[in-house]
Amino acid sequence: MVPLIYNLRSLRARRATSAFTVLGLALVVFVLAAALMLVQGIERTFRAGGSADSVVVLRKGSDGELASYFDQQHLGLLAAAPGVARGSDGPLAHGEVMVVILLEKPGGPYVSNVRLRGIPPAALHFHPEWRIVAGRPPRPGTAEVVLGQRLVGRFKACSSAGASS
């Protein structure tokens, strides 16, 4: 068995190598911990942002809502598919349209991309986390929108006539 004093003398004699070894181990532990924190954060986000009884259907080959589109005929086929919940007035399914528009920010020539979601009147029943806090729901066929509270005042076109969360 090697006495402990030999190991301590070896560490002192090889200070740079020992320091880099400790630094390398600390870096590996940090990267592992950061990866685990990232995974846990993503899992929490998915749990908090999703619903066990809701699903979003995207067109084949689409990687997000903006790239996906179903015409009315295919939307009807999806709503009639087995496994889709049904209410007293038919399937509990609806289509939403997602577009990106350019809005100007106040106080300068700055603009930002803002996503708009076109929804049918029944969409507020599908999204229980949405609530109208001022004003009223938009009427179909009109040029009205519901704004999130964080958008009010951030863009020139977004007034506080009504806001939802």
N, C-alpha and C positions, 0 to 999 in steps of 0.2 A: 504494500500500500504506500502511495506517495504522500509524504507529509503535506499539510495544508500550506506551510510556509513556501514550498517550492512553487505552488500555483500562484500565490500572491506575488512572489518575486518575478515570475514569468509575466504576469499582468503589468507590473511596473516596467519591466524591460521592453515590453511591446505595447506602449501606450497608444500609439496611432492605430494599430491593428485592433486592439481591444476596444477603443472608442468607436471605430467604424463598425465593429461587430455589434456593439450595443445600439448604435444608431440604426443599423440595418434591421435589427430585431424590432426596435421601436417603430420604424416605418412600416414594417409588415403588420404589426399589431394595429397601427393606426388605419391602414388601408382596409384591413379586415373589419374593424369596428365601423368605419365609414360605410362600407358596403352593406353591412348588416343594418345600420341605421337607415340607409336608403331603402332597403327592402321593406323594413318595418313601416316607414313613412308611406310608401306606395300602397302597402296592404291596408293601412288605416284610411287612406284616401279612398280606395275602392270600396271599403266597407261603409264609410260615411256617405259616399256619393252615389251609391247604387241602391237598388231595391230588389228584393228577392222575387217580386212578382211582376217586374218590368223587364223588357228586352228591347234593344235597338237593333233593327235589321238593316244591314248595309248591302248594297249591290255587290255581286262577285267582282273581285279585283279592286274594290274601293278600300282605302286605308283610313277613311274618316267620313264624317257626315257631309262635308263640303263636296266630296268627290262622288257621292252616291245619289242616285235618282231612280225613282220608280214612277211610272205613269199610273194613271187612275185604274186602268185595267189590272195591272200587276198588284197594285195596292189592295184591290178587292180580293184577289186570289190569296194574298198573304193573310188578310183578315179572316178569310174563310178556312184557313189551314187548321188541321187538327192541333189541339194544344193551346189554341188562342182562347182566352177566357171570354165568356159571353155574359152580357147583362140583359136586362129586360127588353132593351130596344136594339139588340144585335151584338156583334163582336166588340169587345173592348180594345179597339185598335184605331189608330189614326195616323195620318202622314203629316210630316212637318217639313218645311222648306228652310234651308239654311243658306244665306248669302253673306258676302262680305262687302261692306261699303266703306268709302273713304270719308271721314268726317274731320272738319277743321277744328283745331283747338283754339280757345280764346287767348287773346294776347300775343298773337304772332302767326307766322305763316306755317305753323306746324300742323301736320295731319296724322291721323292714325287709322288703321284698319279696325273696323268694328263689325262684329258678327251680328246679324239680325236673323231671328227665327220666325218664320211664318207659321202660325198655329191656327187650328180650327177652334171654334168656341168651346168645344168639350175638352180642350187640352188642359185647362185649369183643374179638371177632375183627375187627369193622368199625372199631374205634377203637384202633389199635395204640399211640397216645400215652397211653391210659389204662392204668394198672397198679394192682393191689392191693398196697399197701405194708404193710397190717396187716389182720388178719381174713380173711374169705373173701368170695367173690361172694354177692350176695343170692339167696335161693331164690325161684323163681316162686310166686306165690300167697300170699306172706307179707308182713307189714308191715315189711319191711326195706329199708334204703336204703344206698347207698354214698356217703360224704361225701368231698368234696374236702378236702385237707389245710388249706386256708385257711379252711374253714368250722368246723373243730373248735375249740370254745371261744368262737367269736364269737357264738353263739346259745345260749339255755338248752336248747333241744331237741337240740342237736348235741353228743354226747359223743364221746370218743375211743375208743369200743369198736372202731372200724375206720375207716380212712381210705384214700382213693385219690387219686391225682393226676390 
